[in-house]
């Protein structure tokens, strides 16, 4: 209980860092961009408006993943976290498309930008701001392994990339090539859309109970094969229940074992499976070896 409370506080601190970091970036870039007419700065500030909304959603909604199981959610609230991360991914992708549209429009119609050292100063502030938020979020998430915080950290990196692209645009204005401003925005917007799609696809898999990678499934199989009392296994299912893995399997043991000894074997297997990285829970059913009641699965019937 104490650990869960500490994790909730860490999650809240990281979420608040993203909220405040994005708010500061919006104020600085928005003000300077409006003052000098920079499409790149205004687009970067607009990007952070959506990021701010996503951060607030994670702050308010994402903490529910640390709630204990209750009558309405008997299996806990683990799926709320990838749901918030999916929202962040969708916001990132839609924002990238909007930035792409604005950048193409600027390339077609042209831009009217006045150079000022304040443009570069605002971008330098934005880059440092987002880097500090990124490092803080990553440091907290090293222990939590939250998909929602991971999505926010990825978005911080996207912000840094877009700010560097805006630097290119501002330098283009300084050198008499103002079209570099929307061109840089167009190139980075493609990266932003890609990152949003990647985040969304990963978290959709968490929500629909998709299978893990073959390597993670093999790690589960190896634990079962190595147990000295297991003679075989079948009907092995490994799937995501939120961001953690659920394991269901039938393990064959000596049919003449006393009930208490069979129970101890089952408990050992469950503990070993739960000790694996990413495995949240395991359900092991013991069968007497050799009776052949299970469906044919040639790759799993022998150890």
TALIN-V840833 format. One record per helix or strand. SS is the DSSP state (a for helix, b for strand). FROM is the first residue (numbers start at 1). TO is the last residue. If there is no record, write none. Layout:
BEGIN
SS/FROM/TO, SS/FROM/TO
END
This chain:
BEGIN
a/2/36, a/39/66, a/78/109, a/117/144, a/147/174, a/179/207, a/214/226, b/232/241, b/244/253, a/259/274, b/279/288
END
